[in-house]
């Protein structure tokens, strides 16, 4: 029986454990913070739970537009509705712990041994946990990452915060400054604006979310500003200091921004130090991420790695797939290498931004030849019914064959709508095949099939 030791119980670790157990391996998971890892306990599950509340607040604010009036509140407002932050945070933490317990129960039921503690590789085939030595034929490193700290802006957990400290706040920040306009910064900035905070978003780039589709980012920034958020572009933070009643963020050009709290969202650092990787010959890159190939192998034959510690498209779904691929490969199963071109991702702002496959930037820069269409949702009947405006559906296909190679959706629940495009990209469907699929009327998904019809070409005579 093959002995597998997995270091880290996040998505890359626990999904790999399930595959290993299914294939008959003797699997041990070493974890110190709780099954599900940061994704479940501090990052993805908690943030999306909180964002659910913020979306409800946005819906209440827009309710008068669809004929719902709240007695007792000013015109155009939701009857004086306010957020009870302690209740929100209690629910967030409870759901995270419940999800962690469910994962632990699931993998234990499959016969996986769970060892609590800090692991260290003392040999490519020996993992130390305290005084215990666990022999392994295969080791999977899935240790995740933690928030990067900007020198001069060290979090104190009270006024200067990273996103893992938000759920301990007793009251809603009156004036929240969010430093960093990537996905995490944009999600929290939008959420707290909807919850009732006055938010200032500090972005070092020309626009928010520079790595996302430029048209989608533009729509979101317009929504942010329309809702009253202050967005400071080309404004890099140099430091953050506490004052008697709040914080002051100093920008590199000398300007200052004052607020009650500051949230730092300036990237991630891999958890790869002091676990023996370099000592046994595992290669790291210049930022200490583990170097892996497309089947999750490291430079040491018996050692694999998965998840955020590899720096490969740091998404929960990607971490889970890396872990599965590692086990399939290590245990001799047929496996397809990781294809990042088929990964679907979502920014859980309001509206959501979801994308898969080829990007607008790749097309604009000539890396990929494609035909594309962008359909505004302003003409979609379901969008009109919901009072939603400003979103769109974008679809990319090969010029000659019409094979779908990418797409973008900006809409409520875009995370659900992207599945149709994701399946099309994965299965190499053509726009003709998508166009001949039925969509419910009225629905947002109707715009996906309409986009496909727009890209259909007449058959040459």
N, C-alpha and C positions, 0 to 999 in steps of 0.2 A: 504494500500500500504506500502510495506517495504521501509524504508528509509536507504539508504546506503551512507556513507561518506568515500571517498577514499583520503588518505593523500599521495600525490605524483603522478605526471602525467607521470612517465616513463612507460616502457612496462608492468610492473606488474600492474600499476594503470590504464592506459587507456584501456588495453585489458579487465580488470575486469569491467570497466565502460561500455564497449560495451555489455558484457554479462549481466550485471545488467539491463541495459536499455532494452535489448532484452526480458528479463524475466519479465518486467513490474515493476521493482523497481523504486523508486524516487532516482536518483543518483546525488551526488555532488562530484566533484573532486576539492581538494584544492592543488594548486601548486604555487610555487614562481619563478621558473626559465624558464618555458615554456613547453608545452606539448611535450612528447617524452623523457623528462628528460635528464640525462647525456648521455644515450645511443645514442640519436639522436643529441644532441646539442654539446657535447664535446668529446665523446668517440668512440662508434662504427661507426656511420655514417661518422664523419669527418676522422677518421683514415683510414677507408676502401676507402674513396674517395681519400685521398692522396696516399694510396698504389696503387690505379689504375694508377696514374701518374707514380709511381716508376716502375710498371710492364711494362708500355709503354717504359720507358727508357731502361729497361733490354732487351726488344724485339729489340729496335734499336741497342743496343750493339751487339746482336747476329745476326742481319740481314745479315752481310757478310757471315755467315755460310750457309745461304740458298740461296745465290746468289744475294743479294741486295747490291749494292755498292753505297756509298754516295760520290759524287764529292765534293772536297773542304776540306775534312777531312783526317787525317792520316789513313794509312792502318789499317783495323780492328776496326775503330771507326765510330761512326754514324755522320760523316760529321761535327764534332764540335757541335753537338746538346747539348744544355744546358737547365737547368730548370729555369723557371721564377717563383721564389718562391712567390712573391706577387700575381701573377695570380693564382697560385695553391691554396694559402691560401684564396683568395677571393672566388674562386669556392667552396672550402671546406665549408666555412661559409655560403655561399648562399644556398648550397644544404641542409645543416643542418637546416637552418631557414625555407626553403621551406617544408621540411619534417615535421617539427614541426607544421607549419600552416595547412598542410594537415590533420594531426592528430586532431588538434583542431577543424577544420571544420567538420571532420567526427563525432566526439563524440557530438559536439553541434547539428548536424543534427539529432542525435538520442534522443535529449531531455535532455542531461546531462548538469547540471549546472557546470560552471567552475568558481571557486573563486580563485583570485590571492592573495597570502599571505602566511605567516607562520602559520602552524596549531599546536595546542597543545591539548592533551587529558586532560580534567579536570575531566572526569568521563568516565567509559567504554562506555557510550552512549551519551556523549556530547563532541563535538570538538569545541575549541575556535579558532577563526581567528580574531585577533585584539579584538575589542569590541563585535564582533558577536559571538553568541553561536548557534551551529548547532546540533540539536537533531538527533540521529541515532539509528536504530535498529541493524545495523551492521557497523563496522568500519574496513577498510582494510588499513594497514600501508605499504606503498611502497615508502619509503624515500631514497632508494639507498645507495650509499657509496661514499667516496672521497679518493683521493690518500694519501697513508701513507707518513708521513714525517720522514726521518731518522735524528735523532739528530746530529747536526754538518754538515748537508747537506740541510739546509732549502732553498727551491726555492726562487729566487728573481725575476723570470719572465724575466730575461735578459740573464744571462749566466748559471745559475743553474735553471733547469726547471722541472716541471712535464709535463705529456703528454697533459694536458689541456691548457698549455701555449705555445705550439709549433706553433700554428696557428697565433700568433702575431709577429713572427720573420720576419724581413724585408729582410734578406738574408740567403742563405743556410749556415749552419755551416760548416766551413772548416774542423775542426777536432772535431767530436762529440764523447763523451764518454757516453756510455749507461750503467748505473748501474742497474743490475737486468736482468737475462736471462730467465725469464718466458715468457709467451705468449706475453705480452705487450712489453717487452724489445726486444724480438726476432723480432716481427713485425716491430717496429720502427727502429731497427738496420739495418735490411735488406732493409727497404724502403729508409732510408737516404743513405746507401751505393750505392744503385742503382740511387738515385737522384744526386749523385756526391760528397757527403761528404766522408772524410776519417773517418771510424768508428772503435772505440775500444769498444768491448763488455766485460764488467766485470761480471763474473759469479762466485758465491760463491760455486757452485757445480762442480762435475767432468765434466759435459757436459751441454750444453744449454738445456732449457726446460726439467728439470728433471721429471716433472709430465706427460710428453707425452711418446708415444711409443718410446722405446730406439733406435730401428732401424731407425725410422723416424727422431728422433733428430740427430742421427749420420749423416744421409744424409744431413740434413740442415746445420749442422756445417761444413761439407766438402764443401758445396756450398758457405757458408759465407767466408771460408778461400780462396777458389779458386777465389772469386771475390775481394780479397784483404783486407778483414776485419781482424782485430787483435782480436782474442778471447782469453781472459785470464781466464782460468779455475782455480778453487780452490782459488779464489781471492775475498775476502770479503772487501767491502769498509768500511772504518772507518770514513771518513769525506770528505767534498768537500769545497774548498776555492777559492774565486776569486783572480785573479792576475790582473796586469795592462792590460794584453791583452787576458786573458782567464780564465781558471780554472785549479786547480790541485786537483786530486783525490788521497787521501792517503789510502793505503790498510792496513789491520790489521797486515801484516807482515813487514810493514815499507816501502814498495815500493811506488813509486808515478807514476801517469800517468798524463801527461799534454795534454790539448786540448783547443779548443776555446769555447766549450759549454759542459755542462753535463746534460744528461736527467736521471732523477730518476724514476725508475719503480720498486718499492719495496713493492707493495701490496696495499690493500684497507682497509679503516676503515669505519664501518657502520655509517650512519647518524641517530643515535638512541638517542643521548643525547638531553636533554632540550626540549623534546616533550611530556613529561609526562608519558612515558611507565612504568618506575619503580614505579611511584607514584600510578598507578591504578592496579599494581600487575602483569604486563606482565614480564615474566621471560626472562632475557638476559643471554648469556653465558659469559665466562671469557673474551672474546674479544668484548663484547657489541653487538653481533649479536642477533637478536630476535630468540628465540627457537620456532620452529613450527613443527607440525606433517606433515604427507604426504598429508593432505588435507588443509594445510596452516593455521591451527588453532594455536593460541597462548595459554598461560595458562589462559587467560580470555575468557570465552565462546563467548562473542559478538565481540571479536577483532581477526582479521586475519592479516597475514603479507605475503608479497611476494617480490621477487627480491633480490637485492644485500644486503639489510639490514638484510636478513636471513642468508647470507653466504652459501646458498645451491647452489653449482655448478653455480658460478656467470656468467651466460650467459643470453643474451637478450631473447632467446627462452625459457629458463627455467623460467625466471621472468614472462614472458607472460603466460606461462602455469600455474604457481602457482597462478597468479591472476584469471585466468579463473576458475581453480579448486575451489578457495576460494568462488567465487560467486555461482558457481553451488551448492556447499555444503551448503552455508549459505542460499540460496533461495530454498532449498529443492529438487534440481534436482539429478537424479542419476549421480554418479561421480566415476571415477576410481582414486585411489590415485596416486600421482606422482611416476613414475617409472624411476629412474635415469639410469637404465640399458639400456634404449632405447633412451637416449639423444645423438643426433649427434652433434659434435663440430668441429670447424675448426680453425686452426692457419693460418691467412692470410699473410703468408710469400710467397716468390717466390722461389721454388714451395710451394704450399699450402699443409698443413697436415690436413687431416680430419679423424675422428674416430667415432665409435659407438660401444656400448656394451662392451663385455669382453675385457680386456687389456692383453698385453703380460706379464706384471708383474704378474697379477692374475694367469695366466697359469703357469708361471715359478715357482711361489711360492706355487703351489699346491692348491690354493683356488678354482680353477675351472678346471675340466677335459675337455679337448678339443683336437680335431685334427685341424691342421692349415696348410696353405700353403702360401708361399710368392713368388709372381711372379714379377721379375724385369721388368720394362717397357722398358728396353733396346731392347727387342725383339718385342715390340709392333709397328706395322707399322705406326700408326698415330704419336706416339712419335718420331719415326725416322724422319718422314716428318717435324715435328716441331723443330727438332734439340734438343729435350729434352733428357737428360740422368740422371740416378741416382735415379729415382723414383721407386715405387713398389706398388703392390696391395697385401694386406694380408687379409685372410679370416679365421675365426674360426667357427667350428661347433661342436655339441655334438658328442662324439665318436660313440655311437650306432645308434642314430636316424638320424644324419646328419642335425639336425635343426641348422640354422645359428644363432650364438650368438654374433658375433662381427666382426669388420673389420677395416682396416686402409688403407688409400690411400695417397700416396705422389705423387703429380702431379700438373700440371697447372689445375686450376679450380677443384681441389679435392672437394671443397665445393659443387659442383654440382654432382660429381660422387658418393659421399657418399650416396645420396638419395636411390639408389637401395639397398645398404646394410642396410640402416636404415629401409626401408620398410620390408626387409626380417627379421630383428630382431624383429620389432614391430609385424608382422603378423606370426611369427614363421614358416617361410618358410624353406624348406630343401634345401640342396645344389643340389639335383636332380631337384627340381622345378626351382631353379635359372638357372641351366645348360640347361634346356629345353626352356629357354626364348631367344628370338632373340635379338642380339646386332647388331648395325650397323657396317658394315665393310667399310673402316677402322675407328676405333674409340678407344679412351682410354677405354670406357666402355666395349669393347670387352674383356679386361683383367679381368673384374669382372666375366663375365660368364665363362671365361677360368679357373679362380681360382676355381669356383664352380665345373666345370668338373673334375678338379684335385682332388677334395675331394670326388667325387662319389665313392661308393663302389660297387663291383659286388654283385648281388643278389645271396645268397647261394642256391645251387642246392638241 
